[in-house]
């Protein structure tokens, strides 16, 4: 109770500091008007002589200009609303049990019930104010009256928590979040938050306005006030969090530590699933439609491999929190599409080039397609090099002997052709892999540039509406570092080997929940290809790869099926 009161006092104190900054800005805007009033009243009463008439009119003009500018800036701040977090809304009809859990928590904590519940495709939970500031009431008194009548904030829950956590764990996790509706209802804190959000929105509007002088000036003013408010706003939020945590101490305290452990585990599995599994699919125009169900599989696999997490699988016999939803599959699909839109910038609706894929179909429709696309790119560049090297008789003759000719004079796409080219001996100034690696790198760069242009076209309207709540801006996954031509070459050779294994050795594309695409031989994960392929690329030594092919039973002389 003491901690709760201390947190609330701290939050309110800093909220008042934010409001004082707002009051100071208003006083500065009104200062010329006050001076003009003094001069006008003084002239009317005779206390200020006629010699001040010129000053009086100049000051009055400045006052009118200052009031007009202040009204314009205030209008931008009041009307500008920062981008709302994109979420999947859940109404009470689709999740009655979840709403009941949240309502019960609020009643036990003696705080206002959140006005709604929504899901975000991320590992976090928070309260979000989604109401717009009142336009009809001004000043501190108006803010206080509006604060008492405003709807409670929306409870936003990370969707991976619902699928991985058990009901009791989710309840313990949400207790301090729901407790935050108490401080949020305080009129001073609510008014300070709305002011800061308005400033943030005004800055965003100014950034999108380009060279519009009025909006740019409003942005400068908003930035100055936001800079002054930032330390107090941060301390206010710390006070709110401290008060909420103190209030929630009495609810499910024993489960609090376990729930926090699951948060860390869920984040690790979610990150691996997005970067290793979802991202390859997104890049070829497919989006996994059951990401949240996939995170359970990924975390179960992580628990099996990691000794620190091995005890967590014993919880899976308890009721999962997604049972609180009436139709978890439909919700998962909606969240998965939103995740693709947020992290990759895909379209908001499915289409011919943007279709969902189930986990059962992922190996055939994603993994196999990626391998064969890379194999096709590699042989396309080999064919181009063959044409260029026809001017070198000795090289052309040696290559003709090593690789059988196909229709139209092009070479047949076989794994043997790849091995022979990259292990070829002869008077070369460069390694055998350098020329094709450079061409592969250039081809990949061109495709990525084209894809980036298409993605910007999709993202532009989302960002354009971010400040007025009509659109969203993709957050993006962590950027991958630039890859060398030889690294890309190794990826493409691995793809050719996998295609040959599928075509001639009865292997199959597979999905590892933590590592992404894998090759399966007799239902088991194939031996690692990294070492043998790197020996071929880096040292022109084909023997390790030939040993691998012999062990798996791959026929390198058979044509590889391309896309």
Phi, psi and omega in degrees: 000320179295316179296323179295315180294320179296317179297318179295317178299317179297316180297317181292323180299315180286331175297319178296326177295320177298316180293329176295323177297319176299316179296321179296317178299320178295320180295320178298319180294329182271351184301312177299324179295321178296318178297319180296321179297318179299315181293320180293315179294320179297321178291322181293322183273353180085004180285336177244126187290174182295338179297346181265007183300316180299315180297320183299316181289324178295313181296322178297319177297316178298321180296315179297319178297316180297319178295320179295316179296315180298320178296321178295315179296316180298322179296319178297316182294319182291317185279332183287129179236124180298158182302132175281148178296125178293128183218170170258115183287142175239116174272168187294335180292328182270346181214060183297323181291323178293317177297323179295319178298315181294318180296319179296320177299313181297320179294318179294326181274352181058050178230164177298145178284134175307145185289336180197170178235138178220160180246143176238142178279063180203166181264073179198160176217142182198174173257140182225127177280117183245020176262152180266143179304146180291134179269347188263348182240135181233161178083173184296319181297318179297320179298320181294318179294319180294321182300324182288334184257358183285151178290152177294157181292165178274138176271116179256125184242135175294123185298325178301331179296321183294326183273327183270322184279154173275165185303314182295323179293319179297320179300315179295323181292322185278343185306307180292335178289311179297325179300339180291348177291339178296299177299328181296335181278350180293130186299322180292316179294318179297318180295319180296318179297317180296322179295315180295319179296323177296318177298316180298318178294322179295321177298317179296319178298317180295322180294328180274349186282348181069239185260015178296114188296318182297313181290325177295319178295319177299322178295321177298314179298317180296322180296318179298315179292323180294322178295322179288327183279335191307310180299319180291322179296320179295316179292326177298316180292326176296319178295319177298315180296319179295318179296318180294318179296320179294321180294327184275359183302330186276355184253118175050044183298321184296331182271354186299315181295315179299318180297319178294325176297321180292330176299311179298318179294317179298320179297317181297314180292321179297317180297316180295319182296318181292313187280325184266333188245308185287318185300315176303323179290316180302322184293338179253015174086020176238146178231121177304126188272000182223057183298319183292322173294325178294327180294330176295316178296319180296317181288327175296319177293321177297321178296327180289325184272329187259120181296330180291339183249003188296333181284347185287337182291340179295340180287341191294347176283345178278166184292123179286152182293337179292345174293347177286352177261144178290319181230077183299328179296315180294321178294318179300319180295319179295318179294322181295321177293321177295321178299317178297321180291321183286313189270343182235337180089025180287170179296157181284344182229150176298153179202185182302323181255018183206077188243153179286158176222133176279160181297325181295327181269354185303313181302315183285319188270344180242301185298307182298321180295320179297314180300313185287331174294317178294319178298318179297319179296318180298314182288331174298317179289325175298316179299319179296320177294322178300320180295317180295324185276000177293344177282350178254099187304315183295316179296316183296317180296317181295317178295321178299326180285329185278334187228130180292147181276147177246192181297140177075015178083354179279154182279149178290136180284093177238157177293327178300323178298319179296312183297317182296317181297316186278348177251011185294138176264162179147170182284082179248142175279336180246163174294153182303333184275349189294313183296308178295329179295319179296319180292321178298314180300318180294319180295317179296319179298320179295316180294320179293324178295318178295318179295323179295322177296316178297320181294320178297324178296324178286323186282329186308309180294335178290315180291325183300328181261010187294326184280344181249013175081004183265353182213180181225154178247124181301140181276326179082148175272165177305134181291140176272144179293158179299140182252141181286164178299323180290325176295317177294323178298318179298320177299318183288323176294319176302319179297318178297317178299316180296318178297317178296322179295320178292320185283329189238346185239010179071016177284174182212148173291146182219175181231122170260127187297337182255333184251348179090216184298135178219163176258131180250131176238120184054039177080356180246155179295129183293156176304152185298133181265350189302309182299306180300321180292318179295325176299321179290317184286314186279321188243004182056031180256109184274350189298315178302322179290321178297323176296319179297315180297320179294321180295324182273338180089033182272133176268110184279348182271351181276143179298143178268131178285126181253170179286000000 
